[in-house]
């Protein structure tokens, strides 16, 4: 069996931080599991032993160790802070979405659906994208109390 590719060597400060993180009980269970994985890996346990102790899948310790080597203690949180998303609806397009949602539905429909709204926005060239997800429409409408009845 080969040497581990991603070895966890925690400093005393990092160990105290992880132990505090686990003990507060104010964090997501998956984040706490990753913190525990790092502590167990630092103790020298193998991935299979860590899985037995924590009741996680075999891939979890590997991913936690790999992310720790790449990002440090920030690895206990799943999202990478440097991720950037292109916003599909700016303020003007969102206003047009709300106006559309409050208007009469198209012929043959009794009300607007999220899919209909998304398709209509694309057809009217209200957005710069070729398509928009109904989930994006839902998220934008959810933030607006005037559309709560839709």
DSSP file (Angstrom, degrees, kcal/mol; ACC not computed):
  #  RESIDUE AA STRUCTURE BP1 BP2  ACC     N-H-->O    O-->H-N    N-H-->O    O-->H-N    TCO  KAPPA ALPHA  PHI   PSI    X-CA   Y-CA   Z-CA
    1    1 A X              0   0    0      0, 0.0     2,-0.0     0, 0.0     0, 0.0   0.000 360.0 360.0 360.0 135.5    0.0    0.0    0.0
    2    2 A X        -     0   0    0      1,-0.1     2,-0.1     0, 0.0     3,-0.1  -0.217 360.0 -85.7 -79.6 168.8    1.4    3.4   -1.0
    3    3 A X        -     0   0    0      1,-0.1    -1,-0.1     2,-0.1     2,-0.1  -0.391  54.1 -91.4 -70.1 149.8    1.9    6.5    1.2
    4    4 A X        -     0   0    0      1,-0.1     3,-0.2    -2,-0.1    -1,-0.1  -0.381  28.5-149.0 -62.6 139.0   -1.0    8.8    1.7
    5    5 A X  S    S+     0   0    0      1,-0.2     2,-0.6    -3,-0.1    -1,-0.1   0.859  87.7  40.8 -78.7 -36.3   -1.1   11.5   -0.9
    6    6 A X  S    S-     0   0    0      2,-0.0     2,-0.4    -3,-0.0    -1,-0.2  -0.886  76.7-169.3-119.6  99.3   -2.6   14.2    1.3
    7    7 A X        -     0   0    0     -2,-0.6     2,-0.6    -3,-0.2    35,-0.1  -0.726  13.0-142.5 -94.5 134.9   -1.2   14.1    4.8
    8    8 A X        +     0   0    0     -2,-0.4     2,-0.5    33,-0.2    36,-0.1  -0.867  23.3 171.1 -99.7 117.8   -2.9   16.1    7.6
    9    9 A X        -     0   0    0     -2,-0.6     2,-0.3    34,-0.0    33,-0.1  -0.883  17.6-162.5-124.4  97.3   -0.5   17.7   10.1
   10   10 A X        -     0   0    0     -2,-0.5     2,-0.1    28,-0.2    -2,-0.0  -0.571  11.8-133.5 -82.8 140.0   -2.5   20.1   12.3
   11   11 A X     >  -     0   0    0     -2,-0.3     4,-2.6     1,-0.1     5,-0.2  -0.404  32.0-103.8 -77.8 167.4   -0.8   22.7   14.4
   12   12 A X  H  > S+     0   0    0      1,-0.2     4,-2.4     2,-0.2     5,-0.2   0.896 124.3  51.9 -59.5 -40.0   -1.8   23.1   18.0
   13   13 A X  H  > S+     0   0    0      2,-0.2     4,-2.2     1,-0.2    -1,-0.2   0.917 110.3  47.1 -62.9 -45.0   -3.8   26.2   17.1
   14   14 A X  H  > S+     0   0    0      2,-0.2     4,-2.6     1,-0.2    -2,-0.2   0.897 111.2  52.0 -65.0 -39.9   -5.6   24.4   14.3
   15   15 A X  H  X S+     0   0    0     -4,-2.6     4,-2.6     2,-0.2    -2,-0.2   0.931 110.7  47.5 -62.2 -45.6   -6.4   21.4   16.6
   16   16 A X  H  X S+     0   0    0     -4,-2.4     4,-2.4     1,-0.2    -1,-0.2   0.899 111.6  51.7 -62.4 -40.0   -7.8   23.8   19.2
   17   17 A X  H  X S+     0   0    0     -4,-2.2     4,-2.5     2,-0.2    -2,-0.2   0.927 111.8  45.6 -62.6 -45.3   -9.9   25.5   16.6
   18   18 A X  H  X S+     0   0    0     -4,-2.6     4,-2.3     2,-0.2    -2,-0.2   0.900 112.2  50.7 -66.8 -40.6  -11.3   22.3   15.3
   19   19 A X  H  X S+     0   0    0     -4,-2.6     4,-2.0     2,-0.2    -1,-0.2   0.897 112.7  46.7 -64.6 -38.8  -12.1   21.0   18.8
   20   20 A X  H  X S+     0   0    0     -4,-2.4     4,-1.6    -5,-0.2    -2,-0.2   0.920 109.9  54.5 -64.9 -43.2  -13.9   24.3   19.6
   21   21 A X  H  X S+     0   0    0     -4,-2.5     4,-0.6     1,-0.2     5,-0.3   0.892 112.1  43.6 -57.2 -43.1  -15.7   24.0   16.2
   22   22 A X  H  < S+     0   0    0     -4,-2.3     3,-0.5     1,-0.2    -1,-0.2   0.883 112.7  51.9 -70.1 -39.9  -17.0   20.5   17.1
   23   23 A X  H  < S+     0   0    0     -4,-2.0    -1,-0.2     1,-0.2    -2,-0.2   0.698  95.9  67.0 -76.5 -19.9  -17.9   21.4   20.7
   24   24 A X  H  < S-     0   0    0     -4,-1.6    -1,-0.2    -3,-0.1    -2,-0.1   0.837  82.6-150.4 -73.8 -30.3  -20.1   24.4   20.1
   25   25 A X     <  +     0   0    0     -4,-0.6    -3,-0.1    -3,-0.5    -2,-0.1   0.714  65.0 110.6  70.9  19.9  -22.8   22.5   18.3
   26   26 A X        +     0   0    0     -5,-0.3     2,-0.2     2,-0.1    -1,-0.1   0.237  58.8  80.7-108.8  11.7  -23.7   25.6   16.2
   27   27 A X  S    S-     0   0    0     -6,-0.2     5,-0.0    -5,-0.1     2,-0.0  -0.704  88.6 -80.0-120.1 167.4  -22.5   24.3   12.8
   28   28 A X     >  -     0   0    0     -2,-0.2     4,-2.2     1,-0.1     3,-0.2  -0.327  38.1-123.8 -63.7 146.0  -23.8   22.0   10.0
   29   29 A X  H  > S+     0   0    0      1,-0.2     4,-2.5     2,-0.2     5,-0.1   0.875 111.8  53.6 -60.4 -38.8  -23.4   18.3   10.7
   30   30 A X  H  > S+     0   0    0      2,-0.2     4,-2.0     1,-0.2    -1,-0.2   0.862 108.4  49.7 -67.7 -33.5  -21.4   17.8    7.5
   31   31 A X  H  > S+     0   0    0      2,-0.2     4,-2.1     1,-0.2    -1,-0.2   0.900 111.1  49.5 -68.5 -40.2  -18.9   20.5    8.5
   32   32 A X  H  X S+     0   0    0     -4,-2.2     4,-2.5     2,-0.2    -2,-0.2   0.897 108.9  53.0 -64.8 -39.9  -18.5   18.9   12.0
   33   33 A X  H  X S+     0   0    0     -4,-2.5     4,-2.4     1,-0.2    -1,-0.2   0.923 108.9  48.7 -61.7 -43.9  -17.9   15.6   10.3
   34   34 A X  H  X S+     0   0    0     -4,-2.0     4,-2.1    42,-0.2    -1,-0.2   0.887 110.5  51.5 -63.7 -37.5  -15.2   17.1    8.1
   35   35 A X  H  X S+     0   0    0     -4,-2.1     4,-2.0     2,-0.2    -2,-0.2   0.915 110.7  48.2 -64.1 -42.2  -13.6   18.7   11.2
   36   36 A X  H  X S+     0   0    0     -4,-2.5     4,-2.7     1,-0.2     5,-0.2   0.883 108.2  55.1 -64.8 -38.3  -13.7   15.3   13.0
   37   37 A X  H  X S+     0   0    0     -4,-2.4     4,-2.9     1,-0.2     5,-0.2   0.929 107.7  49.4 -59.4 -45.5  -12.1   13.6   10.0
   38   38 A X  H  X S+     0   0    0     -4,-2.1     4,-2.1     1,-0.2    -1,-0.2   0.903 111.3  48.9 -62.7 -40.5   -9.2   16.1   10.1
   39   39 A X  H  X S+     0   0    0     -4,-2.0     4,-1.2     2,-0.2    -1,-0.2   0.929 114.1  45.3 -64.6 -44.2   -8.7   15.5   13.8
   40   40 A X  H  <>S+     0   0    0     -4,-2.7     5,-1.9     1,-0.2     4,-0.4   0.887 112.1  51.9 -66.7 -38.8   -8.7   11.7   13.3
   41   41 A X  H ><5S+     0   0    0     -4,-2.9     3,-1.2     1,-0.2    -1,-0.2   0.879 106.8  53.9 -65.0 -36.6   -6.4   11.9   10.3
   42   42 A X  H 3<5S+     0   0    0     -4,-2.1    -1,-0.2     1,-0.3    -2,-0.2   0.814 102.1  58.5 -66.1 -29.6   -4.0   14.0   12.3
   43   43 A X  T 3<5S-     0   0    0     -4,-1.2    -1,-0.3    -5,-0.1    -2,-0.2   0.586 123.5-107.1 -75.1  -9.5   -4.0   11.2   14.9
   44   44 A X  T < 5 +     0   0    0     -3,-1.2    -3,-0.2    -4,-0.4    -2,-0.1   0.536  66.0 151.6  98.7   7.5   -2.7    8.9   12.2
   45   45 A X      < -     0   0    0     -5,-1.9    -1,-0.3     1,-0.1     2,-0.1  -0.411  44.6-118.1 -71.5 148.2   -5.9    6.8   11.6
   46   46 A X     >  -     0   0    0      1,-0.1     4,-2.4    -2,-0.1     5,-0.2  -0.347  28.0-105.2 -77.9 165.9   -6.5    5.3    8.2
   47   47 A X  H  > S+     0   0    0      1,-0.2     4,-2.3     2,-0.2    14,-0.2   0.893 121.3  52.0 -60.4 -40.5   -9.4    6.3    6.1
   48   48 A X  H  > S+     0   0    0      2,-0.2     4,-1.8     1,-0.2    -1,-0.2   0.894 110.4  48.0 -65.8 -38.6  -11.2    3.0    6.8
   49   49 A X  H  > S+     0   0    0      2,-0.2     4,-2.4     1,-0.2    -1,-0.2   0.892 110.0  52.7 -66.5 -39.3  -10.7    3.5   10.5
   50   50 A X  H  X S+     0   0    0     -4,-2.4     4,-2.6     1,-0.2     5,-0.3   0.909 107.9  51.9 -62.0 -41.3  -12.0    7.0   10.3
   51   51 A X  H  X>S+     0   0    0     -4,-2.3     4,-2.3     1,-0.2     5,-0.7   0.898 109.5  49.5 -61.5 -41.2  -15.1    5.7    8.5
   52   52 A X  H  <5S+     0   0    0     -4,-1.8    -2,-0.2     1,-0.2    -1,-0.2   0.919 114.3  44.9 -63.4 -43.8  -15.7    3.2   11.3
   53   53 A X  H  <5S+     0   0    0     -4,-2.4    -2,-0.2     1,-0.2    -1,-0.2   0.884 126.0  29.1 -67.9 -39.8  -15.4    5.8   14.0
   54   54 A X  H  <5S-     0   0    0     -4,-2.6    -2,-0.2    -5,-0.2    -1,-0.2   0.582  97.2-126.4-103.3 -11.7  -17.5    8.5   12.3
   55   55 A X  T  <5 +     0   0    0     -4,-2.3     2,-0.2    -5,-0.3    -3,-0.2   0.904  62.7 134.3  68.1  40.7  -20.0    6.4   10.3
   56   56 A X      < -     0   0    0     -5,-0.7    -1,-0.2    -6,-0.2    -2,-0.1  -0.658  60.9 -84.8-115.4 172.9  -19.2    8.2    7.0
   57   57 A X    >>  -     0   0    0     -2,-0.2     3,-0.7     1,-0.1     4,-0.6  -0.305  39.7-111.2 -74.0 163.4  -18.5    7.0    3.5
   58   58 A X  H 3> S+     0   0    0      1,-0.2     4,-0.7     2,-0.2     3,-0.1   0.754 115.3  57.6 -68.4 -24.1  -15.0    6.0    2.5
   59   59 A X  H 3> S+     0   0    0      1,-0.2     4,-2.6     2,-0.1     5,-0.2   0.749  89.5  74.8 -78.7 -23.1  -14.7    9.0    0.2
   60   60 A X  H <> S+     0   0    0     -3,-0.7     4,-2.6     1,-0.2     5,-0.2   0.925  95.6  45.7 -60.1 -49.8  -15.3   11.5    2.9
   61   61 A X  H  X S+     0   0    0     -4,-0.6     4,-2.6     1,-0.2     5,-0.2   0.909 113.6  50.5 -61.4 -39.9  -11.9   11.3    4.7
   62   62 A X  H  X S+     0   0    0     -4,-0.7     4,-2.7     2,-0.2    -2,-0.2   0.954 113.2  44.6 -61.4 -49.6  -10.0   11.4    1.4
   63   63 A X  H  X S+     0   0    0     -4,-2.6     4,-2.8     1,-0.2     5,-0.2   0.897 113.4  50.8 -63.1 -40.1  -11.9   14.5    0.2
   64   64 A X  H  X S+     0   0    0     -4,-2.6     4,-2.2    -5,-0.2    -1,-0.2   0.922 113.1  45.4 -64.1 -43.6  -11.5   16.2    3.6
   65   65 A X  H  X S+     0   0    0     -4,-2.6     4,-2.3    -5,-0.2    -2,-0.2   0.924 114.1  49.0 -64.8 -43.9   -7.7   15.5    3.6
   66   66 A X  H  X S+     0   0    0     -4,-2.7     4,-1.5    -5,-0.2    -2,-0.2   0.935 113.0  46.5 -62.1 -47.0   -7.3   16.7    0.0
   67   67 A X  H  X S+     0   0    0     -4,-2.8     4,-3.3     1,-0.2     5,-0.4   0.865 110.0  54.3 -65.0 -35.4   -9.3   19.9    0.6
   68   68 A X  H  X S+     0   0    0     -4,-2.2     4,-2.4    -5,-0.2    -1,-0.2   0.924 107.8  49.8 -63.4 -42.8   -7.3   20.6    3.8
   69   69 A X  H  < S+     0   0    0     -4,-2.3    -1,-0.2     1,-0.2    -2,-0.2   0.821 119.3  38.8 -65.0 -29.9   -4.1   20.3    1.9
   70   70 A X  H  < S+     0   0    0     -4,-1.5    -2,-0.2    -5,-0.2    -1,-0.2   0.861 135.2  14.0 -86.0 -38.5   -5.4   22.7   -0.7
   71   71 A X  H >< S-     0   0    0     -4,-3.3     3,-0.9     1,-0.3    -3,-0.2   0.429  89.0-137.7-123.9  -1.2   -7.3   25.2    1.4
   72   72 A X  G >< S-     0   0    0     -4,-2.4     3,-2.0    -5,-0.4    -1,-0.3  -0.436  72.4 -17.3  74.6-151.7   -6.4   24.8    5.1
   73   73 A X  G >  S+     0   0    0      1,-0.3     3,-1.8     2,-0.2    -1,-0.2   0.689 124.3  77.4 -66.6 -17.6   -9.0   24.9    7.7
   74   74 A X  G X  S+     0   0    0     -3,-0.9     3,-1.5     1,-0.3    -1,-0.3   0.669  75.9  81.9 -62.5 -13.6  -11.4   26.6    5.3
   75   75 A X  G <  S+     0   0    0     -3,-2.0    -1,-0.3     1,-0.3    -2,-0.2   0.668  71.5  74.1 -68.3 -16.5  -11.8   23.1    3.9
   76   76 A X  G <  S+     0   0    0     -3,-1.8     2,-0.5    -4,-0.1    -1,-0.3   0.728  88.4  70.5 -71.2 -17.1  -14.3   22.1    6.6
   77   77 A X  S <  S-     0   0    0     -3,-1.5   -46,-0.0    -4,-0.2     0, 0.0  -0.856  81.6-143.0 -97.6 134.2  -16.8   24.3    4.8
   78   78 A X  S    S+     0   0    0     -2,-0.5    -1,-0.1     2,-0.1     2,-0.1   0.914  75.5  76.3 -65.5 -45.7  -18.0   22.8    1.5
   79   79 A X  S    S-     0   0    0      1,-0.1     2,-0.5     2,-0.0    -2,-0.1  -0.391  77.7-130.9 -73.1 141.7  -18.2   26.0   -0.6
   80   80 A X    >   -     0   0    0      1,-0.1     3,-1.5    -2,-0.1    -1,-0.1  -0.796  12.7-140.9 -87.8 130.3  -15.1   27.6   -1.9
   81   81 A X  T 3  S+     0   0    0     -2,-0.5    -1,-0.1     1,-0.3    -2,-0.0   0.695  96.3  61.5 -67.4 -17.8  -15.3   31.4   -1.1
   82   82 A X  T 3  S+     0   0    0      2,-0.1    -1,-0.3    -3,-0.0     2,-0.2   0.290  73.1 123.9 -94.7  12.3  -13.8   32.4   -4.4
   83   83 A X    <   -     0   0    0     -3,-1.5     2,-0.4     1,-0.0    -4,-0.0  -0.519  45.3-159.4 -71.4 137.7  -16.6   30.9   -6.5
   84   84 A X        -     0   0    0     -2,-0.2     2,-0.4     2,-0.0    -2,-0.1  -0.962   4.1-161.3-122.0 138.9  -18.2   33.4   -8.8
   85   85 A X        -     0   0    0     -2,-0.4     2,-0.6     0, 0.0    -2,-0.0  -0.930  19.8-126.3-118.7 140.9  -21.6   33.2  -10.4
   86   86 A X        -     0   0    0     -2,-0.4     2,-0.5     1,-0.0    -2,-0.0  -0.760  29.2-129.6 -82.0 124.2  -23.0   35.1  -13.3
   87   87 A X        -     0   0    0     -2,-0.6     3,-0.1     1,-0.2    -1,-0.0  -0.636  18.0-165.5 -77.1 123.9  -26.2   36.7  -12.3
   88   88 A X  S    S+     0   0    0     -2,-0.5     2,-0.6     1,-0.2    40,-0.3   0.804  74.9  45.2 -82.9 -28.6  -28.9   35.9  -14.8
   89   89 A X        -     0   0    0     38,-0.1    -1,-0.2    39,-0.1     2,-0.1  -0.947  68.3-170.7-120.4 115.1  -31.4   38.5  -13.7
   90   90 A X     >  -     0   0    0     -2,-0.6     4,-2.4    -3,-0.1     5,-0.2  -0.248  48.6 -83.5 -85.5-174.2  -30.3   42.1  -13.1
   91   91 A X  H  > S+     0   0    0      1,-0.2     4,-2.1     2,-0.2     5,-0.1   0.882 128.6  48.1 -60.7 -41.9  -32.6   44.6  -11.5
   92   92 A X  H  > S+     0   0    0      2,-0.2     4,-2.2     1,-0.2    -1,-0.2   0.928 113.2  46.6 -66.5 -45.6  -34.3   45.6  -14.8
   93   93 A X  H  > S+     0   0    0      1,-0.2     4,-2.2     2,-0.2    -2,-0.2   0.871 111.5  52.6 -65.6 -35.6  -34.9   42.0  -15.8
   94   94 A X  H  X S+     0   0    0     -4,-2.4     4,-2.3     2,-0.2    -1,-0.2   0.902 108.2  50.5 -66.3 -40.0  -36.2   41.2  -12.3
   95   95 A X  H  X S+     0   0    0     -4,-2.1     4,-2.3     1,-0.2    -2,-0.2   0.901 110.9  49.3 -63.2 -40.1  -38.6   44.1  -12.5
   96   96 A X  H  X S+     0   0    0     -4,-2.2     4,-2.5     2,-0.2    -2,-0.2   0.867 108.7  53.8 -66.9 -35.7  -39.8   42.8  -15.9
   97   97 A X  H  X S+     0   0    0     -4,-2.2     4,-2.8     2,-0.2    -2,-0.2   0.932 109.9  46.4 -62.1 -46.0  -40.3   39.4  -14.4
   98   98 A X  H  X S+     0   0    0     -4,-2.3     4,-1.8     2,-0.2    -2,-0.2   0.914 112.4  50.1 -64.2 -42.6  -42.5   40.7  -11.7
   99   99 A X  H  X S+     0   0    0     -4,-2.3     4,-0.5     1,-0.2    -1,-0.2   0.916 113.1  47.1 -60.9 -43.2  -44.5   42.8  -14.1
  100  100 A X  H >< S+     0   0    0     -4,-2.5     3,-1.0     1,-0.2    -2,-0.2   0.911 110.0  52.3 -64.3 -43.6  -44.9   39.7  -16.3
  101  101 A X  H 3< S+     0   0    0     -4,-2.8    11,-0.2     1,-0.3    -1,-0.2   0.803 110.2  49.1 -65.2 -29.1  -45.9   37.5  -13.3
  102  102 A X  H 3< S+     0   0    0     -4,-1.8    -1,-0.3    -5,-0.2    -2,-0.2   0.527 100.1  85.3 -87.3  -6.7  -48.6   40.1  -12.3
  103  103 A X  S << S-     0   0    0     -3,-1.0     9,-0.2    -4,-0.5     2,-0.1  -0.244  97.0 -71.2 -86.0 178.5  -50.0   40.2  -15.8
  104  104 A X        -     0   0    0      1,-0.1    -1,-0.2     7,-0.1     3,-0.1  -0.454  55.2-112.6 -68.4 140.6  -52.6   38.0  -17.4
  105  105 A X        -     0   0    0      5,-0.2     3,-0.1     1,-0.1    -1,-0.1  -0.280  43.4 -83.8 -69.7 162.4  -51.3   34.5  -18.2
  106  106 A X    >   -     0   0    0      1,-0.2     3,-1.8     5,-0.1    -1,-0.1  -0.187  60.5 -76.8 -64.5 160.4  -51.0   33.4  -21.8
  107  107 A X  T 3  S+     0   0    0      1,-0.3    -1,-0.2    -3,-0.1     3,-0.1  -0.304 119.8  29.1 -60.0 136.1  -54.0   32.1  -23.7
  108  108 A X  T 3  S+     0   0    0      1,-0.3     2,-0.4    -3,-0.1    -1,-0.3   0.391 104.4  92.5  93.2  -2.1  -54.8   28.5  -22.8
  109  109 A X    <   -     0   0    0     -3,-1.8    -1,-0.3     1,-0.1    -4,-0.1  -0.966  60.9-154.0-126.1 141.7  -53.4   28.8  -19.3
  110  110 A X  S    S-     0   0    0     -2,-0.4     2,-0.3     1,-0.2    -5,-0.2   0.728  80.9  -1.0 -84.6 -21.9  -55.3   29.7  -16.1
  111  111 A X  S    S-     0   0    0     -7,-0.1     2,-0.3    -5,-0.1    -1,-0.2  -0.976  83.2 -85.4-157.6 166.8  -52.1   31.1  -14.4
  112  112 A X        -     0   0    0     -2,-0.3     2,-0.3   -11,-0.2    -7,-0.1  -0.571  37.6-161.0 -75.7 138.7  -48.4   31.6  -14.8
  113  113 A X     >  -     0   0    0     -2,-0.3     4,-2.5     1,-0.1     5,-0.2  -0.765  32.5-110.1-109.2 165.9  -46.1   28.7  -14.0
  114  114 A X  H  > S+     0   0    0     -2,-0.3     4,-2.3     1,-0.2     5,-0.2   0.894 120.2  50.6 -62.4 -38.9  -42.4   29.1  -13.3
  115  115 A X  H  > S+     0   0    0      2,-0.2     4,-2.6     1,-0.2     5,-0.2   0.914 109.9  49.6 -65.4 -42.8  -41.6   27.3  -16.5
  116  116 A X  H  > S+     0   0    0      1,-0.2     4,-2.6     2,-0.2    -2,-0.2   0.926 111.4  49.2 -62.1 -43.9  -43.9   29.6  -18.5
  117  117 A X  H  X S+     0   0    0     -4,-2.5     4,-2.3     2,-0.2    -2,-0.2   0.922 111.9  48.5 -61.4 -44.5  -42.4   32.7  -16.9
  118  118 A X  H  X S+     0   0    0     -4,-2.3     4,-1.7     1,-0.2    -2,-0.2   0.928 113.7  46.3 -62.5 -45.5  -38.9   31.5  -17.7
  119  119 A X  H  X S+     0   0    0     -4,-2.6     4,-2.5     1,-0.2    -1,-0.2   0.901 111.8  51.6 -64.2 -40.5  -39.7   30.7  -21.3
  120  120 A X  H  X S+     0   0    0     -4,-2.6     4,-2.4     1,-0.2    -1,-0.2   0.894 106.5  53.7 -65.6 -40.1  -41.5   34.0  -21.8
  121  121 A X  H  <>S+     0   0    0     -4,-2.3     5,-2.3     1,-0.2     6,-0.6   0.904 112.2  45.0 -59.6 -41.2  -38.5   36.0  -20.4
  122  122 A X  H ><5S+     0   0    0     -4,-1.7     3,-1.3     1,-0.2    -2,-0.2   0.913 112.7  50.7 -69.7 -42.6  -36.2   34.3  -22.9
  123  123 A X  H 3<5S+     0   0    0     -4,-2.5    -2,-0.2     1,-0.3    -1,-0.2   0.869 109.6  50.4 -64.2 -36.1  -38.7   34.8  -25.8
  124  124 A X  T 3<5S-     0   0    0     -4,-2.4    -1,-0.3    -5,-0.2    -2,-0.2   0.427 109.8-123.9 -81.6   2.3  -39.1   38.5  -25.1
  125  125 A X  T < 5 +     0   0    0     -3,-1.3    -3,-0.2    -4,-0.1    -2,-0.1   0.861  65.0 142.6  55.0  38.5  -35.3   38.9  -25.0
  126  126 A X      < +     0   0    0     -5,-2.3     2,-0.3    -6,-0.2    -4,-0.2   0.669  63.1  44.0 -79.2 -17.7  -35.6   40.4  -21.5
  127  127 A X  S    S-     0   0    0     -6,-0.6   -38,-0.1     2,-0.2   -39,-0.1  -0.853  79.2-127.2-126.8 162.0  -32.4   38.6  -20.5
  128  128 A X  S    S+     0   0    0    -40,-0.3     2,-0.3    -2,-0.3   -39,-0.1   0.340  82.0  89.1 -89.8   6.0  -29.0   38.2  -22.2
  129  129 A X  S    S-     0   0    0    -41,-0.2    -2,-0.2     1,-0.1    -4,-0.1  -0.703  77.3-129.7-105.9 156.7  -29.0   34.4  -21.8
  130  130 A X  S    S+     0   0    0     -2,-0.3     2,-0.3     1,-0.2    -1,-0.1   0.770  92.0   7.9 -73.5 -25.9  -30.3   31.8  -24.2
  131  131 A X        -     0   0    0    -10,-0.0     2,-0.4    -9,-0.0    -1,-0.2  -0.978  61.0-157.0-150.3 160.9  -32.2   30.1  -21.3
  132  132 A X        -     0   0    0     -2,-0.3     2,-0.1    -3,-0.1   -10,-0.1  -0.996  26.2-116.5-141.2 141.4  -33.1   30.6  -17.7
  133  133 A X     >  -     0   0    0     -2,-0.4     4,-1.6     1,-0.1     3,-0.3  -0.455  14.2-130.4 -78.4 146.9  -34.1   28.0  -15.2
  134  134 A X  H  > S+     0   0    0      1,-0.2     4,-2.5     2,-0.2    -1,-0.1   0.799 110.9  62.0 -62.5 -27.0  -37.5   27.9  -13.6
  135  135 A X  H  > S+     0   0    0      2,-0.2     4,-2.6     1,-0.2    -1,-0.2   0.876 100.1  51.8 -67.5 -37.6  -35.6   27.7  -10.3
  136  136 A X  H  > S+     0   0    0     -3,-0.3     4,-2.2     2,-0.2    -1,-0.2   0.915 110.4  49.1 -62.2 -42.8  -34.0   31.1  -10.9
  137  137 A X  H  X S+     0   0    0     -4,-1.6     4,-2.5     2,-0.2     5,-0.2   0.929 111.0  50.2 -61.3 -45.4  -37.4   32.5  -11.5
  138  138 A X  H  X S+     0   0    0     -4,-2.5     4,-2.3     1,-0.2    -2,-0.2   0.926 110.3  49.3 -59.6 -46.1  -38.7   30.9   -8.3
  139  139 A X  H  X S+     0   0    0     -4,-2.6     4,-1.0     1,-0.2    -1,-0.2   0.905 112.8  46.8 -61.9 -41.9  -35.8   32.3   -6.3
  140  140 A X  H  < S+     0   0    0     -4,-2.2     3,-0.3     1,-0.2    -1,-0.2   0.904 114.8  46.0 -68.9 -40.1  -36.3   35.8   -7.6
  141  141 A X  H >< S+     0   0    0     -4,-2.5     3,-1.5     1,-0.2     6,-0.3   0.830 104.7  62.3 -71.6 -30.8  -40.1   35.8   -7.1
  142  142 A X  H 3< S+     0   0    0     -4,-2.3    -1,-0.2     1,-0.3    -2,-0.2   0.827  98.5  56.6 -63.0 -31.1  -39.7   34.4   -3.6
  143  143 A X  T 3< S+     0   0    0     -4,-1.0     2,-0.6    -3,-0.3    -1,-0.3   0.517  95.7  77.7 -79.6  -3.8  -37.8   37.5   -2.5
  144  144 A X    X   -     0   0    0     -3,-1.5     3,-1.4    -4,-0.2    -1,-0.1  -0.921  61.7-162.9-112.4 114.1  -40.7   39.7   -3.5
  145  145 A X  G >  S+     0   0    0     -2,-0.6     3,-1.6     1,-0.3     4,-0.2   0.794  87.9  66.7 -65.4 -27.0  -43.8   39.9   -1.2
  146  146 A X  G 3  S+     0   0    0      1,-0.3    -1,-0.3     2,-0.1     3,-0.2   0.656 102.2  48.4 -68.9 -13.3  -46.0   41.4   -4.0
  147  147 A X  G X  S+     0   0    0     -3,-1.4     3,-1.7    -6,-0.3    -1,-0.3   0.215  76.4 109.2-107.2  13.8  -45.7   38.1   -5.9
  148  148 A X  T <  S+     0   0    0     -3,-1.6    -1,-0.1     1,-0.3    -2,-0.1   0.781  72.7  59.0 -63.0 -27.3  -46.6   35.9   -2.9
  149  149 A X  T 3         0   0    0      1,-0.2    -1,-0.3    -3,-0.2    -2,-0.1   0.543 360.0 360.0 -81.3  -4.6  -50.0   35.0   -4.3
  150  150 A X    <         0   0    0     -3,-1.7    -1,-0.2    -9,-0.1    -2,-0.1   0.485 360.0 360.0 -76.6 360.0  -48.5   33.5   -7.5
